[in-house]
Amino acid sequence: MPRPKAARTGSRAWLRSLSLVPQVVLVYSLLALLVIFMIGPYLFIFGTAFKETYTLVSIPPRLIPENPTLENFRDIFSTMPFARWFLNSAVVAALSTLGTLLVCSMAGYTFAKKDFYGKRVLFMVLMATLMIPSALMLVPAFLVTNQLGLVNTYGGLILPGIGGAMGVFLLRQFIETLPSELEQAALIDGASELQVFTRVILPLAKPGLATLAILSFTGSWNSLIWPLIIVNSKGLYTLPLGLALLRTEFQVNYGATSAAAVVSVVPLVVAFSFLQRYFIEGLTVGALKG
Amino acid sequence: MRRNLVAYAFLSPFFILFIIFTAIPFFWALWLSLQDGLLTGPKTFVGLRNFAQLPRDTITRTVLLNTVKYVAVIVPVAVTSALGLAFLITNRVVRGRDFFRALVYFPILAAPAAAAQIWSYILAPRFGIFSYILSALGIGDVLFLANPQLALLSIALIEWWRGIGFHVILFIASLVGVPKELKEAATIDGATSWQVATKITIPLMRPVILFSVVMGTIWAFQLFDTVFVLTQGGPMHSTATMVWYIYNHAFRYSQLGLAAAMGVVLLLIIAPISYVQMRVLGREVEYA
């Protein structure tokens, strides 16, 4: 390739090349702006959560609290059932995730590896439901849940969140890539169909399951509109619902709402720092969910 | 035969839930749009009357207009700015691409309700940071959420912050996949980096950009959470969206028929767009 050698030698070659300096300055200034804009709101709200009430409306606004205090956190846990909401969110998200993993992996495995009558049609019906906006289903899903006597119950929060065509699609794609020899060998060795699924397929499908688990958990953890319509007693609120109704139902200030927002975001940020790969993988597949 | 039975047994847990919470609600939604009545009370069949009434309702026009305006602003802005950011992050002088990719993902982690609370303080009049900066610049106090002219744009700003990472991460992945040889050959032939970007890189990214536009559009049409938390559709219905309309008419105003009809309108908008998206995705999967 007719290219000057200098361009390829050493990772710090760019530092020596003076002509790149303006570009470097420009690019990094823009990136600095990006950092401020993406992280700034988080840092600001984090600072605010530790501010004393009377400094909340100071002009100019302060980024770092003068006398950091836990007053706001004490407030949200004592003046409203915030711990309960946190727990509700965790239980609802965990159970609907577990349920989703179970039913979607069984269905995804079947679509990937089994031949059966009606396979094509069933799969097409499934994919077609991805085109339906969830807002269309809001009222009838409420009515169905009401018919089942599940309004204002944990069941009503959890059950409708289990499943989803997107999860089946994701796991089918993943399981399709696994070699079929392993299952056949296990079947010949006398394993039952269920054993093949639990002992052979599920362990191999772990990365796909992890991606779906994260998608399902974050979706449930952050969801607002379904809890909003299905729950009316405060003991059953989830975090987003609590956050949304903080201002209308409780007399709270920005310090308390900031503390509440911090508590709601921190678990996901921690999970993200450990499982970044699966979060990013889930992004494109998750996009399928209407 | 046994083969079929095993398959159906494995499918049944999923499809039982699917029938209860997806299939039945879907057909029920269509049926509801032809009925009128109370949410949990008796309903009467009214044919297409709900659809005839929809355009006569003054809020309907506002809601449709707001939604379309919002889509028309957020989608092009998000996609082009994301494209710019993806080029910026993958610029050859940048070290630590993974750091910046994680950075743009962070806002996605925030629940819309949490993001709304975060931004309500930033956009607060007088003591909010934005207002402070603007008054320091001599522009004066700006009521971001209380001004009917600005409320929808402010919501768009928040949603831009929360959603931009999706597009940026897609574009980064696609940009990294563009073969180096093509860009190098063009550079040797004397093309400027702007020409390389617009004539080679971006055309090669077309499927991803289309996917991005379609997804952005589908989400934008269903804006609700941020509006619900911050403005409740106000001031003066300036942030009332289609999903806001459905929620309020069904669960607050006892106008079930109108809510269901609006749901069908939303379906008629979203379904064709989703169809395009699935075709695009299908092609990608084929090529992979």
Interface residues (C-beta under 8 A of the other chain):
Chain A: M1 P2 R3 W14 L20 Q23 V24 V27 Y28 L30 L31 L34 V35 F37 M38 I39 P41 Y42 F44 I45 T48 L56 V57 S58 I59 P60 P61 L102 V103 C104 M106 A107 Y109 T110 K114 D115 F116 Y117 K119 L122 L126 M127 T129 L130 M131 I132 P133 S134 A135 L136 M137 L138 V139 P140 A141 F142 L143 V144 N146 L148 L159 P160 I162 G163 A165 V168 Q173 E193 F197 T218 W221 N222 S223 L224 I225 L228 I229 L239 P240 L241 L243 A244 L246 Y254 T257 S258 A260 A261 S264 V265 L268 V269 F272 Q276 F279 I280 L283 T284 A287 L288 G290
Chain B: R3 N4 V6 A7 Y8 F10 L11 P13 F14 F15 L17 F18 I20 F21 T22 A23 I24 P25 F26 W28 A29 L32 L39 T40 L85 L88 I89 N91 R92 V93 V94 F100 R101 A102 L103 V104 Y105 F106 P107 I108 L109 A110 A111 P112 A113 A114 A115 A116 Q117 I118 W119 S120 Y121 I122 A124 R126 F127 G128 I129 Y132 A136 W161 G165 F166 I169 L170 E184 I188 F211 M215 I218 F221 Q222 F224 D225 F228 V229 M242 V243 I246 Y247 A250 F251 L256 A259 A260 G263 V264 L266 L267 I270 A271 S274 Y275 M278 L281 V285
